[in-house]
């Protein structure tokens, strides 16, 4: 490996050596930026290497295949969503309170991290016709849906939600509605708020 390949990506610390994790984070960041700009079809390893400041051989050491690159991007998104959820503890909260937190996270993502929506949409669309990408991306979506199902189960148990609610079906409805609003760049914030309110009304237990 050339000495310049070991330099930090931080221009303020040119002598610092970066770890393998730092390099993978930089690769994921560059790949995500290219997906936003050019779509998944425009993702090229030479462009990623150029943005990170490494050669192709070094890039392939960290991500030897296109599938490994997509997996790295998916994992970076999962890590951001995990960090977002940890900022607002769910511990001790009712099912309805946790649902409100999920809606708040959705609003924050749409407002502050719209690039994640673009990337996820690209990956999901590619997964429809690429089994290798589907094997990487669909578990991420299933995990998200499973989180909602757990919230609905909790809400049924604590009385927040209707006792006859089907947690899995409700989770599919909720994530489907949120995903659809993500895929529509022309959806107004007021319409999104109306949709979130309607979802809540469909699930909560009436007095």
PAZAPA-4460 file (N, C-alpha, C; in steps of 0.05 Angstrom, whole numbers, plus 32768, in hexadecimal, padded with zeros to 4 digits):
% residues 207
    n_x    n_y    n_z   ca_x   ca_y   ca_z    c_x    c_y    c_z   seq   type   mol
   8011   7FE8   8000   8000   8000   8000   8012   8019   8000     1      X     A
   800B   802C   7FEF   801A   8044   7FEE   8016   8055   8008     2      X     A
   802A   8064   800F   8028   8074   8027   8011   8087   8027     3      X     A
   800B   8093   800F   7FF5   80A6   800E   7FDA   8099   8013     4      X     A
   7FD9   807F   800F   7FC0   8071   8014   7FBA   806E   8031     5      X     A
   7FCE   8072   8042   7FCB   806F   805F   7FC5   808A   806C     6      X     A
   7FC5   809F   805E   7FC0   80B9   806A   7FA3   80BC   8071     7      X     A
   7F9E   80CC   8085   7F83   80D1   808E   7F74   80E1   8079     8      X     A
   7F59   80DC   8077   7F49   80EB   8065   7F44   8107   8070     9      X     A
   7F4B   810C   8089   7F48   8126   8095   7F60   8137   808C    10      X     A
   7F5C   814C   807C   7F72   815C   8072   7F80   816B   8088    11      X     A
   7F74   816E   809F   7F81   817C   80B5   7F94   816B   80C4    12      X     A
   7F94   8151   80BE   7FA7   813F   80CC   7FB4   812C   80B8    13      X     A
   7FC5   8137   80A6   7FD0   8127   8090   7FE2   8111   8099    14      X     A
   7FED   8112   80B1   7FFF   80FD   80B9   7FF2   80E6   80C8    15      X     A
   7FD8   80E8   80CD   7FC9   80D4   80DC   7FC3   80BC   80CB    16      X     A
   7FC7   80A5   80D5   7FC0   808C   80C7   7FA4   8084   80CE    17      X     A
   7F94   807D   80BA   7F78   8075   80BF   7F75   8057   80C2    18      X     A
   7F62   804F   80D1   7F5D   8032   80D5   7F4D   8027   80BE    19      X     A
   7F4B   800D   80BD   7F3B   8000   80A9   7F1E   8009   80AB    20      X     A
   7F14   800D   80C4   7EF8   8016   80C7   7EF5   8032   80BC    21      X     A
   7F09   8044   80C1   7F08   805F   80B6   7F06   805E   8097    22      X     A
   7F16   804C   808B   7F17   804A   806E   7EFC   8041   8064    23      X     A
   7EF0   802D   8071   7ED7   8022   8068   7EC1   8037   806B    24      X     A
   7EC2   8047   8080   7EAF   805D   8083   7EB1   8071   806C    25      X     A
   7ECA   8077   8065   7ECF   808A   804F   7EC5   807F   8035    26      X     A
   7EC9   8065   8030   7EBF   8058   8018   7EA1   8059   8017    27      X     A
   7E94   8053   802D   7E77   8053   802E   7E6C   806F   8029    28      X     A
   7E79   8083   8034   7E71   809F   8030   7E73   80A7   8013    29      X     A
   7E89   80A0   8006   7E8D   80A7   7FEA   7E79   8098   7FD9    30      X     A
   7E74   807F   7FDF   7E61   806F   7FCF   7E45   807B   7FD1    31      X     A
   7E3E   8083   7FE9   7E23   808F   7FEE   7E20   80A9   7FDE    32      X     A
   7E35   80B9   7FDE   7E34   80D3   7FD0   7E30   80CE   7FB2    33      X     A
   7E3D   80BA   7FA7   7E3B   80B4   7F8B   7E1F   80A9   7F84    34      X     A
   7E14   8099   7F96   7DF9   808E   7F91   7DE5   80A5   7F91    35      X     A
   7DE8   80B9   7FA2   7DD6   80D0   7FA3   7DD9   80E0   7F88    36      X     A
   7DF1   80E3   7F7F   7DF6   80F3   7F67   7DEF   80E4   7F4D    37      X     A
   7DF5   80CA   7F4B   7DF3   80BC   7F32   7DE1   80A3   7F33    38      X     A
   7DD7   809C   7F4A   7DC8   8084   7F4D   7DDA   806C   7F50    39      X     A
   7DCE   8055   7F56   7DDE   803D   7F5A   7DEB   8034   7F41    40      X     A
   7DDE   8039   7F2A   7DEA   8031   7F10   7E03   8040   7F0B    41      X     A
   7E06   8058   7F16   7E1E   8068   7F11   7E34   8064   7F25    42      X     A
   7E31   8050   7F36   7E46   804A   7F4B   7E5D   803C   7F3E    43      X     A
   7E74   8049   7F3E   7E8D   803D   7F32   7EA3   803D   7F47    44      X     A
   7EB2   8027   7F48   7EC7   8025   7F5C   7EDD   803A   7F58    45      X     A
   7EE3   8040   7F3F   7EF8   8054   7F3A   7EF0   8070   7F45    46      X     A
   7ED6   8076   7F43   7ECD   8090   7F4E   7ECE   8090   7F6D    47      X     A
   7EC8   807A   7F79   7EC9   8078   7F96   7EE6   807B   7F9F    48      X     A
   7EF8   806C   7F92   7F14   806D   7F99   7F1F   808A   7F96    49      X     A
   7F17   8098   7F81   7F20   80B3   7F7D   7F17   80C5   7F94    50      X     A
   7EFE   80C2   7F9C   7EF4   80D3   7FB1   7F01   80CE   7FCC    51      X     A
   7F06   80B5   7FD1   7F13   80AE   7FEB   7F31   80B4   7FEA    52      X     A
   7F3D   80B4   7FD2   7F59   80BA   7FD0   7F6A   80A1   7FD3    53      X     A
   7F60   808A   7FC9   7F6F   8071   7FC9   7F6F   8065   7FAD    54      X     A
   7F7F   8051   7FAA   7F80   8043   7F90   7F6B   802D   7F90    55      X     A
   7F66   8022   7F78   7F51   800D   7F75   7F58   7FF4   7F85    56      X     A
   7F72   7FED   7F86   7F7A   7FD5   7F95   7F73   7FD8   7FB2    57      X     A
   7F78   7FEF   7FBD   7F72   7FF4   7FDA   7F53   7FF3   7FDE    58      X     A
   7F44   7FFF   7FCB   7F27   7FFE   7FCE   7F1D   7FE1   7FCD    59      X     A
   7F28   7FD1   7FBB   7F1F   7FB5   7FB9   7F27   7FA5   7FD1    60      X     A
   7F3B   7FAE   7FE0   7F43   7FA0   7FF8   7F2C   7FA2   800D    61      X     A
   7F20   7FBA   800E   7F0A   7FBE   8021   7EEF   7FB5   8017    62      X     A
   7EEA   7FB8   7FFD   7ED1   7FAF   7FF1   7ED7   7FA1   7FD7    63      X     A
   7EDC   7F87   7FD9   7EE5   7F78   7FC1   7ED1   7F75   7FAB    64      X     A
   7EB7   7F78   7FB1   7EA2   7F74   7F9C   7E8D   7F8B   7F9E    65      X     A
   7E7D   7F8D   7F89   7E67   7FA0   7F89   7E54   7F9A   7FA0    66      X     A
   7E4F   7F80   7FA4   7E3D   7F78   7FBA   7E48   7F81   7FD5    67      X     A
   7E62   7F7F   7FD9   7E6E   7F87   7FF2   7E6C   7FA5   7FF6    68      X     A
   7E6D   7FB4   7FDF   7E6A   7FD1   7FE1   7E4E   7FD9   7FE8    69      X     A
   7E3A   7FCB   7FDC   7E1E   7FD1   7FE3   7E19   7FC9   8000    70      X     A
   7E24   7FB3   8009   7E21   7FAB   8025   7E2D   7FC0   8038    71      X     A
   7E43   7FCB   8030   7E50   7FE0   8041   7E3E   7FF9   8042    72      X     A
   7E33   8001   802C   7E21   8018   802B   7E08   8012   803D    73      X     A
   7DFD   7FFA   803A   7DE5   7FF3   804A   7DEC   7FF4   8068    74      X     A
   7E03   7FE9   806F   7E0B   7FE9   808B   7E10   8005   8096    75      X     A
   7E1A   8017   8085   7E1E   8033   808E   7E03   8040   8094    76      X     A
   7DEF   803A   8083   7DD4   8045   8088   7DC8   803A   80A1    77      X     A
   7DCC   801F   80A5   7DC1   8013   80BD   7DCD   801F   80D6    78      X     A
   7DE7   8025   80D5   7DF5   8031   80EC   7DEA   804D   80F2    79      X     A
   7DE4   805C   80DD   7DD8   8077   80E1   7DBD   8076   80EE    80      X     A
   7DAC   8063   80E4   7D92   8060   80F0   7D94   8056   810D    81      X     A
   7DA7   8044   8112   7DAB   803B   812D   7DB3   8051   8140    82      X     A
   7DC5   8062   8137   7DCE   8079   8147   7DB7   808D   814B    83      X     A
   7DA6   8090   8137   7D8F   80A2   8139   7D7C   8098   814F    84      X     A
   7D77   807E   814F   7D65   8072   8162   7D70   8074   817F    85      X     A
   7D8A   8072   8182   7D96   8072   819C   7D95   808E   81A8    86      X     A
   7D92   80A3   8198   7D91   80BE   81A2   7D78   80C3   81B3    87      X     A
   7D64   80B3   81AD   7D4A   80B6   81BC   7D43   809A   81C7    88      X     A
   7D49   8096   81E0   7D44   807B   81EC   7D27   8073   81EB    89      X     A
   7D23   805A   81E4   7D08   804E   81E4   7D01   8041   81FF    90      X     A
   7D14   8040   8210   7D11   8031   8229   7CFA   803D   823A    91      X     A
   7CE8   802B   8244   7CD3   8034   8255   7CBC   8042   8248    92      X     A
   7CBD   8045   822D   7CA8   8053   821F   7C92   8040   8215    93      X     A
   7C7A   804B   8213   7C64   803A   8209   7C67   8036   81EB    94      X     A
   7C56   8024   81E1   7C57   801F   81C4   7C50   8038   81B4    95      X     A
   7C3D   8048   81BD   7C35   8060   81AF   7C4C   8075   81B0    96      X     A
   7C59   8077   81C7   7C70   8089   81C9   7C86   8081   81B7    97      X     A
   7C8B   8067   81B5   7CA0   805D   81A3   7C99   8062   8186    98      X     A
   7C7F   805F   8180   7C77   8065   8164   7C7B   8083   815E    99      X     A
   7C76   8094   8171   7C7B   80B1   816D   7C99   80B6   8168   100      X     A
   7CAA   80A7   8176   7CC7   80AA   8172   7CCF   80A1   8156   101      X     A
   7CC3   808B   814D   7CC9   8082   8132   7CC1   8097   811D   102      X     A
   7CAA   80A3   8121   7CA1   80B8   810F   7CB4   80D0   8110   103      X     A
   7CBD   80D6   8128   7CD0   80ED   812B   7CEA   80E7   811C   104      X     A
   7CF4   80CE   811E   7D0C   80C6   8110   7D08   80C8   80F2   105      X     A
   7CF0   80C1   80E9   7CEA   80C3   80CD   7CEB   80E0   80C3   106      X     A
   7CDF   80F1   80D3   7CDF   810E   80CC   7CFC   8118   80CB   107      X     A
   7D0C   8111   80DF   7D27   811A   80E0   7D37   8111   80C8   108      X     A
   7D33   80F7   80C0   7D42   80ED   80A9   7D3A   80FC   8090   109      X     A
   7D20   8100   808C   7D17   810E   8074   7D21   812B   8074   110      X     A
   7D24   8137   808B   7D2C   8154   808D   7D4A   8157   808C   111      X     A
   7D59   8146   809A   7D76   814A   809E   7D88   8137   808F   112      X     A
   7D7D   8120   8087   7D8D   810C   8079   7D7F   8101   8060   113      X     A
   7D76   8113   804E   7D67   810A   8037   7D77   80F8   8025   114      X     A
   7D92   80FA   8026   7DA2   80E9   8015   7D9E   80CB   801C   115      X     A
   7D98   80C5   8035   7D93   80A9   803D   7D7A   809F   802F   116      X     A
   7D66   80B0   802B   7D4D   80A8   801E   7D53   80A1   8000   117      X     A
   7D63   80B2   7FF4   7D6A   80AE   7FD8   7D79   8093   7FD5   118      X     A
   7D8C   808F   7FE6   7D9C   8076   7FE5   7D8B   805D   7FE9   119      X     A
   7D7B   805E   7FFE   7D6A   8047   8004   7D57   8041   7FED   120      X     A
   7D4C   8056   7FE1   7D3A   8052   7FCB   7D48   8045   7FB3   121      X     A
   7D60   804E   7FAE   7D71   8042   7F98   7D76   8025   7F9E   122      X     A
   7D7D   801F   7FB7   7D84   8003   7FBE   7D6B   7FF1   7FBC   123      X     A
   7D55   7FFB   7FC6   7D3C   7FEA   7FC5   7D34   7FE5   7FA8   124      X     A
   7D35   7FFA   7F98   7D2E   7FF6   7F7C   7D40   7FE2   7F6E   125      X     A
   7D5A   7FE4   7F74   7D6D   7FD1   7F68   7D68   7FB5   7F72   126      X     A
   7D60   7FB3   7F8B   7D5B   7F98   7F97   7D45   7F89   7F89   127      X     A
   7D33   7F98   7F7B   7D1D   7F8B   7F6D   7D27   7F7A   7F56   128      X     A
   7D3E   7F81   7F4B   7D48   7F72   7F34   7D64   7F67   7F38   129      X     A
   7D6E   7F69   7F50   7D8A   7F60   7F55   7D89   7F50   7F6F   130      X     A
   7D8B   7F35   7F6D   7D88   7F24   7F85   7D9F   7F29   7F99   131      X     A
   7DB6   7F30   7F8F   7DCD   7F35   7FA1   7DC8   7F4E   7FB2   132      X     A
   7DBE   7F63   7FA6   7DB7   7F7B   7FB4   7DA0   7F76   7FC7   133      X     A
   7D8C   7F67   7FBE   7D75   7F61   7FCF   7D7D   7F53   7FE8   134      X     A
   7D91   7F41   7FE6   7D9A   7F32   7FFD   7DA7   7F44   8012   135      X     A
   7DB0   7F5B   8009   7DBD   7F6E   801B   7DA9   7F82   8026   136      X     A
   7D98   7F8C   8015   7D86   7FA2   801C   7D6C   7F9A   802A   137      X     A
   7D60   7F84   8021   7D46   7F7C   802C   7D48   7F76   804A   138      X     A
   7D5D   7F69   8054   7D5E   7F65   8071   7D5D   7F80   8081   139      X     A
   7D68   7F95   8075   7D67   7FAF   8082   7D4A   7FB9   8084   140      X     A
   7D3B   7FB5   806F   7D1F   7FBD   806F   7D0F   7FAB   8082   141      X     A
   7D15   7F91   8082   7D07   7F7E   8094   7D0C   7F85   80B1   142      X     A
   7D25   7F8E   80B7   7D2B   7F96   80D3   7D1B   7FAE   80DB   143      X     A
   7D19   7FC2   80C9   7D09   7FDA   80CE   7CEB   7FD3   80D3   144      X     A
   7CE1   7FC1   80C2   7CC5   7FB9   80C6   7CC2   7FA9   80E0   145      X     A
   7CD6   7F99   80E7   7CD4   7F8B   8100   7CD4   7F9D   8118   146      X     A
   7CE2   7FB3   8116   7CE2   7FC7   812C   7CC6   7FD2   8131   147      X     A
   7CB8   7FD8   811B   7C9C   7FE1   811D   7C8A   7FCC   8129   148      X     A
   7C8E   7FB3   8120   7C7E   7F9D   812A   7C81   7F9A   8148   149      X     A
   7C9A   7F9D   8152   7C9F   7F9C   816F   7C91   7FB3   817E   150      X     A
   7C91   7FCA   8172   7C83   7FE2   817E   7C65   7FDC   8180   151      X     A
   7C5A   7FD1   816B   7C3D   7FCB   816B   7C37   7FB5   8180   152      X     A
   7C48   7FA1   8183   7C43   7F8D   8197   7C44   7F99   81B3   153      X     A
   7C57   7FAA   81B7   7C59   7FB8   81D1   7C40   7FC9   81D6   154      X     A
   7C37   7FD7   81C1   7C20   7FE8   81C4   7C06   7FD9   81C9   155      X     A
   7C04   7FC2   81BE   7BED   7FB1   81C3   7BED   7FA8   81E0   156      X     A
   7C05   7FA0   81EA   7C08   7F97   8206   7C03   7FAD   821A   157      X     A
   7C0B   7FC5   8214   7C08   7FDB   8227   7BEF   7FEB   8224   158      X     A
   7BDF   7FE4   8210   7BC6   7FF1   820B   7BC7   800A   81F9   159      X     A
   7BDE   8010   81EE   7BE0   8027   81DC   7BD1   8022   81C2   160      X     A
   7BD2   8009   81B8   7BC7   8003   819E   7BAF   7FF0   81A1   161      X     A
   7BA0   7FEE   818B   7B88   7FDD   818B   7B90   7FC0   8192   162      X     A
   7B80   7FB2   81A2   7B87   7F97   81A9   7B85   7F83   8192   163      X     A
   7B76   7F8B   817D   7B73   7F79   8166   7B87   7F80   8150   164      X     A
   7B9A   7F91   8155   7BAD   7F99   8141   7BC0   7F82   813B   165      X     A
   7BC5   7F7E   8121   7BD9   7F6A   8118   7BF4   7F78   8116   166      X     A
   7C07   7F72   8128   7C21   7F81   8128   7C30   7F80   810E   167      X     A
   7C31   7F68   8101   7C40   7F66   80E8   7C33   7F75   80D1   168      X     A
   7C18   7F73   80D0   7C0A   7F82   80BB   7C0C   7FA0   80BF   169      X     A
   7C0A   7FA9   80D9   7C0C   7FC5   80DF   7C28   7FCF   80D8   170      X     A
   7C3C   7FBF   80DE   7C58   7FC7   80D7   7C5B   7FCA   80B9   171      X     A
   7C4F   7FB8   80AA   7C50   7FBA   808C   7C43   7FD4   8083   172      X     A
   7C2C   7FDA   808E   7C1D   7FF2   8087   7C2E   800B   808D   173      X     A
   7C3A   800C   80A5   7C49   8024   80AE   7C62   8028   809D   174      X     A
   7C72   8013   809A   7C8A   8016   808B   7C84   801A   806D   175      X     A
   7C6F   800F   8063   7C67   8013   8047   7C60   8030   8043   176      X     A
   7C51   803C   8055   7C49   8058   8052   7C61   806A   8054   177      X     A
   7C73   8065   8067   7C8A   8076   8069   7C9D   8073   8051   178      X     A
   7CA0   805A   8048   7CB1   8056   8030   7CA6   8064   8018   179      X     A
   7C8B   8064   8015   7C7F   8070   7FFE   7C83   808E   7FFE   180      X     A
   7C81   809A   8016   7C85   80B7   8017   7CA3   80BE   8012   181      X     A
   7CB5   80AC   801A   7CD1   80B0   8014   7CD6   80B1   7FF6   182      X     A
   7CC8   809F   7FE7   7CCD   809C   7FCA   7CC1   80B3   7FBA   183      X     A
   7CB1   80C4   7FC7   7CA3   80D9   7FB9   7CAF   80F4   7FC1   184      X     A
   7CC2   80FF   7FB1   7CCE   8118   7FB9   7CBB   8130   7FB9   185      X     A
   7CA4   812D   7FAC   7C91   8143   7FAB   7C7D   8142   7FC2   186      X     A
   7C80   812F   7FD5   7C6E   812D   7FEB   7C73   8144   7FFE   187      X     A
   7C5E   8154   8004   7C61   816B   8016   7C62   8162   8033   188      X     A
   7C70   8172   8044   7C72   816B   8060   7C57   8169   806D   189      X     A
   7C44   817A   8065   7C29   817A   8071   7C1B   8160   806A   190      X     A
   7C1E   8156   8052   7C12   813C   804B   7C1E   8125   805A   191      X     A
   7C38   8126   805E   7C46   8112   806F   7C3B   8112   808B   192      X     A
   7C37   812A   8096   7C2C   812C   80B1   7C10   8121   80B3   193      X     A
   7C00   8126   809E   7BE5   811B   809D   7BE6   80FC   809C   194      X     A
   7BF9   80F1   808D   7BFB   80D4   808B   7C04   80C8   80A5   195      X     A
   7C17   80D5   80B3   7C20   80CA   80CD   7C09   80CB   80E1   196      X     A
   7BF9   80E0   80E1   7BE3   80E2   80F3   7BCE   80CD   80ED   197      X     A
   7BC9   80C8   80D3   7BB6   80B4   80CB   7BBF   8098   80D4   198      X     A
   7BD9   8093   80D1   7BE4   8079   80DA   7BDF   8075   80F8   199      X     A
   7BE5   808A   8107   7BE1   8087   8124   7BC4   8082   812B   200      X     A
   7BB2   8090   811D   7B95   808C   8123   7B8D   806F   811C   201      X     A
   7B9A   8063   8108   7B93   8048   8100   7B9B   8033   8115   202      X     A
   7BB0   803A   8125   7BBB   8026   8137   7BB3   8029   8154   203      X     A
   7BAD   8042   815D   7BA9   8046   817A   7B8F   803A   8183   204      X     A
   7B8F   8034   819D   7B77   8029   81AA   7B64   8040   81B1   205      X     A
   7B4B   803D   81A9   7B38   8052   81AF   7B2D   804E   81CB   206      X     A
   7B27   8064   81D8   7B1C   8063   81F4   7B02   8053   81F5   207      X     A
***
